[in-house]
Amino acid sequence: METYGTNERKRAARARPSALGGHMPIGCVVFLAVYLATCLAFLWFTNRLFFLALGIPGLIVVGYGVTRYAYGVCLLIAVRVAWSPRGVRCLLVHSNSPAWDTRVRTVWLPSFGHLAVTLNWSERASWRQTLSVRVFNRFCRRTHNFNPAVVVFRGLRQPLVFRFFYAFHEAQAGRTRYLEGLEADLFPVLGVAAPRA
């Protein structure tokens, strides 16, 4: 019999993460704003350059964030120009792993059809800096839970990223509800029928 305590909550959070992830937590943004405002206020009232130097790390973080955001928007514009006219709505990242290869090939690819551009992680040694690779690197990141993943485009808004790595591993252990739930979230967003269990 399964328990629904702390372990179950942790398992669910890992196997069925939010598709809206990837933003800087609001607490970090507030802290950064207060930090920079404090440095600016001290600089204004004391006229000491020390406080300008103290604010430089915060300005670097802001500059990095703005640059990253602008790069993401440029990629989404490129997606809109290159893929949207063909009806492409998502990027599917997968690999030849036996844990999910059959499901991806027999269920996902036929369901997605022309809606998806695919990228095979198993073939990454031959990847070039194509639009699909750049989109993957920017929105999926190679840190964890990035394969298989589906990046769903929403115009110029932050794409939804559905991450399936842990869901498939839970399914292998007999806990299929995470995979089924994640697919039930993904498929309607793409406007296709969810697969039957």
ZATIKOL-322740 format. One line per 3 residues: their letters; for each residue y, z, x of C-alpha. Coordinates in steps of 0.001 Angstrom, whole numbers, plus 500000, padded with zeros to 6 digits. Layout:
N
A	Y,Z,X | ...
! end
This chain:
197
MET	500000,500000,500000 | 503422,499028,501379 | 506199,501543,501764
YGT	509806,500749,501002 | 511516,503191,503346 | 513541,502698,506489
NER	510992,500394,508131 | 510987,498119,505102 | 514787,497943,505073
KRA	514831,497066,508770 | 512135,494445,508271 | 514038,492924,505340
ARA	517335,492853,507259 | 515677,491093,510183 | 513517,488667,508192
RPS	516121,487723,505602 | 519530,487843,507319 | 522750,486834,505628
ALG	523554,483129,505876 | 527218,484050,506297 | 526739,485819,509646
GHM	528629,484944,512780 | 532086,486273,512014 | 533762,489000,514012
PIG	533377,492290,512112 | 536540,493302,510273 | 536637,496582,512204
CVV	536916,494644,515483 | 539725,492501,514092 | 541638,495575,512873
FLA	541138,497370,516199 | 542323,494312,518135 | 545402,493927,515915
VYL	546315,497627,516256 | 545719,497493,520014 | 547983,494462,520490
ATC	550646,495879,518151 | 550630,499150,520082 | 550991,497354,523422
LAF	553825,495241,521992 | 555588,498303,520563 | 555416,500171,523883
LWF	556628,497057,525704 | 559547,496734,523274 | 560631,500370,523443
TNR	560027,501056,527148 | 560644,497600,528595 | 557843,498263,531103
LFF	555663,495305,532079 | 552702,497642,532418 | 552205,497403,528650
LAL	552270,493615,528827 | 549503,493761,531433 | 547623,496228,529234
GIP	547755,493735,526346 | 546421,490780,528361 | 542707,491524,527699
GLI	543439,491576,523963 | 545318,488284,524233 | 542366,486757,526100
VVG	540025,487826,523286 | 542399,486347,520688 | 542691,483124,522703
YGV	538921,482850,522968 | 538538,483425,519229 | 541170,480833,518337
TRY	539655,478283,520735 | 536160,478886,519365 | 537403,478576,515792
AYG	539278,475321,516568 | 536198,473882,518300 | 534110,474726,515235
VCL	536599,473004,512941 | 536580,469909,515192 | 532781,469811,514983
LIA	532900,470109,511196 | 535399,467234,511041 | 533027,465161,513193
VRV	530137,466074,510866 | 532216,465027,507876 | 533092,461685,509465
AWS	529674,460865,510955 | 527146,462433,508589 | 528718,463051,505183
PRG	529006,459338,504290 | 525212,459116,504814 | 524636,462056,502483
VRC	523687,464513,505239 | 524218,468114,504115 | 522425,470115,506790
LLV	521024,470326,510304 | 517389,471432,510496 | 516360,472999,513802
HSN	512606,473414,514242 | 509889,473256,516869 | 506206,472432,517165
SPA	505137,476056,516769 | 501958,476446,514707 | 503661,479359,512917
WDT	505871,476962,510910 | 505280,473350,511955 | 502997,472560,509002
RVR	505411,474021,506432 | 508402,472252,507967 | 506615,468889,508034
TVW	504842,469064,504670 | 507367,470979,502552 | 510841,471034,504085
LPS	511204,467517,505482 | 509928,465772,502309 | 512186,468016,500180
FGH	515300,467565,502300 | 514804,463823,502848 | 518040,462134,503874
LAV	519992,465395,503405 | 518969,466663,506855 | 519500,465704,510457
TLN	516714,467242,512532 | 516633,468725,515995 | 513329,469680,517647
WSE	513637,472698,519939 | 510346,471746,521633 | 512062,468587,522929
RAS	515183,470345,524260 | 514499,469211,527847 | 515465,465684,526762
WRQ	518481,466679,524643 | 521848,465109,525382 | 525187,466427,524195
TLS	524946,464758,520782 | 526729,465976,517670 | 523563,467704,516428
VRV	523124,469586,519727 | 526777,470642,519730 | 526532,471842,516117
FNR	523383,473796,516985 | 524972,475398,520049 | 528138,476359,518178
FCR	526731,477645,514892 | 523162,478805,515670 | 523531,480130,519208
RTH	520424,480599,521308 | 520357,484369,521190 | 517710,485204,518583
NFN	516285,484020,515271 | 517603,480482,515779 | 514409,478478,515296
PAV	513614,477386,512718 | 517050,477396,511182 | 519003,475310,508709
VVF	522771,474891,509083 | 524216,473935,505703 | 527613,472246,505818
RGL	530356,473206,503365 | 533192,470900,504290 | 535498,472603,506773
RQP	534415,476121,505828 | 532062,478103,508070 | 528577,476640,507511
LVF	525787,478737,506068 | 523033,479367,508629 | 519596,480202,507238
RFF	517452,481728,510008 | 513685,481712,509461 | 512064,482930,512706
YAF	511292,486472,511572 | 510538,485395,507996 | 507754,483140,509269
HEA	506369,485918,511460 | 506348,488288,508497 | 504554,485598,506468
QAG	501876,485385,509172 | 501363,489121,508720 | 500824,488572,504992
RTR	504340,489497,503868 | 505402,486152,502404 | 508172,487476,500158
YLE	510793,487155,502907 | 510002,483496,503565 | 509846,482731,499854
GLE	513112,484589,499231 | 514919,482830,502066 | 513678,479454,500848
ADL	514758,480377,497313 | 518253,480991,498723 | 518341,477787,500811
FPV	516898,475101,498571 | 519338,475493,495617 | 522293,475356,498037
LGV	521043,471905,499084 | 520408,470936,495456 | 516645,470476,495874
AAP	513786,472175,494062 | 512444,475270,495775 | 508825,474941,496932
RA	506126,476580,494886 | 504347,479525,496442
! end
